[in-house]
Amino acid sequence: MSILALLSGAARAAMPAVGQPAPAFQSVDQDGRPIALADFKGHPVVLYFYPKDETPGCTTEACSFRDGYTAIQATGAVILGVSADTAASHKTFAAKFHLPFRLVADPDRRIIDAYGVRMPILGWAKRTTFLIDASGVIRKVFVGVNPAGHAQEVLTALKGLSS
């Protein structure tokens, strides 16, 4: 692959749209346990992508989801955070900030690319959230989210799914 293709993002998939099936994935979480999107069939999934563990915006967003976890979980939804960090990095991040949800390691960026959220040059994930319904279909995409209030925004959208 040429450097131009890498920089332009030409080799990556387009972001899946609302109404499309969510791209399947398999990886490991912060504890090294296998995790796949298919594991959550029958439950809504909040799949949020973030650039990097322990950076200010990403910490704010993760703590927002932590603080809203009980309310989000009450809708039947599962929260999964994805970044290009390793399982070991995720483990440290989750422990430090008492994150009650699973973080998905994607150091080879297969998941990030499947969802079309890779930043050019750095290769980190763009701050993007996919709300996936219980049957695996994308129902809402949040792009360029505000990390501080995002959990509440997601909770409102989840409540709209069940009505």
C-alpha positions in Angstrom: 0.0 0.0 0.0 1.3 3.4 -0.9 2.0 6.1 1.7 -0.5 8.3 -0.1 -3.2 5.7 0.3 -2.3 5.4 4.0 -2.5 9.2 4.5 -5.7 9.6 2.6 -7.5 6.7 4.3 -8.3 5.2 0.9 -7.6 1.7 2.1 -10.0 1.9 4.9 -13.7 1.0 4.9 -16.3 3.8 4.9 -18.1 4.5 8.1 -21.2 2.2 8.2 -24.5 4.0 8.1 -27.6 4.0 10.2 -29.7 1.0 9.2 -26.8 -1.2 8.2 -25.6 -4.2 10.2 -22.8 -3.4 12.6 -19.5 -4.8 11.4 -18.6 -8.0 13.3 -15.3 -8.0 15.3 -13.3 -10.2 17.7 -10.5 -9.1 20.0 -9.7 -9.2 23.7 -10.7 -6.9 26.5 -8.6 -5.2 29.2 -8.4 -8.6 31.1 -7.2 -10.5 28.0 -10.6 -12.2 27.7 -12.0 -12.8 24.2 -14.7 -10.4 23.1 -16.8 -10.3 20.0 -19.8 -8.1 19.0 -21.8 -11.3 18.5 -21.5 -12.0 22.3 -24.0 -9.2 22.9 -26.7 -10.3 20.4 -30.1 -9.6 22.1 -28.8 -6.4 23.8 -28.3 -2.9 22.6 -24.6 -2.0 22.4 -23.0 1.4 22.9 -19.8 1.0 20.9 -17.7 4.0 21.5 -14.3 4.7 19.8 -11.8 7.0 21.4 -8.3 8.1 20.5 -6.1 7.0 23.4 -6.1 5.8 27.0 -5.4 8.4 29.7 -5.6 11.5 27.5 -7.7 14.3 28.9 -10.7 14.0 26.5 -10.7 10.3 26.5 -10.6 10.1 30.3 -13.4 12.6 30.5 -15.5 10.5 28.1 -14.7 7.2 29.9 -15.6 8.7 33.3 -18.8 10.1 31.8 -19.8 6.6 30.7 -18.7 5.3 34.2 -20.9 7.8 35.9 -23.9 7.0 33.7 -23.2 3.3 33.7 -26.1 2.3 36.0 -28.7 4.3 34.0 -27.4 3.0 30.6 -27.3 -0.6 31.9 -30.9 -0.2 33.1 -31.9 0.1 29.4 -30.4 -3.3 28.8 -27.5 -1.9 26.9 -23.8 -2.9 27.1 -21.0 -0.3 26.8 -17.8 -1.2 25.0 -14.9 1.2 24.5 -12.5 0.7 21.6 -9.1 2.3 21.0 -5.8 1.2 19.3 -4.3 0.7 22.8 -3.3 -2.7 24.0 -5.1 -4.8 26.6 -2.4 -4.0 29.1 -2.9 -0.2 28.6 -6.7 -0.7 28.9 -6.3 -2.6 32.1 -4.3 0.2 33.7 -6.8 2.8 32.4 -9.8 0.9 33.6 -8.3 0.2 37.0 -7.2 3.8 37.5 -10.6 5.3 36.7 -12.8 2.4 38.1 -14.4 1.8 34.7 -17.2 -0.9 35.1 -17.4 -1.7 31.4 -15.1 -3.5 29.0 -12.5 -1.9 26.8 -11.6 -3.6 23.6 -8.0 -3.7 22.5 -7.5 -2.9 18.8 -3.7 -2.4 18.3 -3.8 -3.6 14.7 -6.7 -1.2 14.0 -8.9 -3.8 12.4 -12.0 -2.7 14.3 -11.2 1.0 13.9 -10.9 0.4 10.1 -14.0 -1.7 9.8 -16.0 1.2 11.4 -14.2 3.8 9.2 -13.1 5.9 12.2 -9.3 5.9 11.8 -7.6 9.3 12.0 -5.2 9.9 9.1 -1.4 9.9 10.0 -1.7 9.0 13.8 -4.0 6.0 13.2 -5.9 6.6 16.4 -9.7 6.3 16.4 -11.8 9.4 15.9 -14.2 10.0 18.8 -17.3 8.3 17.4 -20.1 6.2 19.0 -22.3 3.7 17.3 -25.6 2.8 18.9 -26.4 -0.8 17.8 -29.7 -2.3 18.5 -30.4 -5.8 19.9 -30.5 -7.3 16.5 -27.1 -5.9 15.5 -28.2 -3.0 13.3 -26.7 0.5 13.7 -29.5 2.9 14.9 -27.5 6.0 15.6 -24.0 7.3 14.9 -22.5 10.1 17.0 -19.5 11.9 15.4 -17.2 14.4 17.0 -18.9 14.0 20.4 -18.5 16.2 23.4 -16.7 13.9 25.9 -18.3 15.5 29.0 -21.9 15.1 28.2 -21.8 12.2 25.8 -23.1 9.5 28.2 -26.3 11.5 28.8 -26.8 12.0 25.0 -26.4 8.2 24.5 -28.8 7.5 27.4 -31.5 9.7 25.7 -31.0 7.9 22.4 -31.2 4.5 24.1 -34.5 5.4 25.7 -35.7 6.4 22.2 -34.9 2.9 20.9 -37.1 1.2 23.4 -40.1 3.5 22.9 
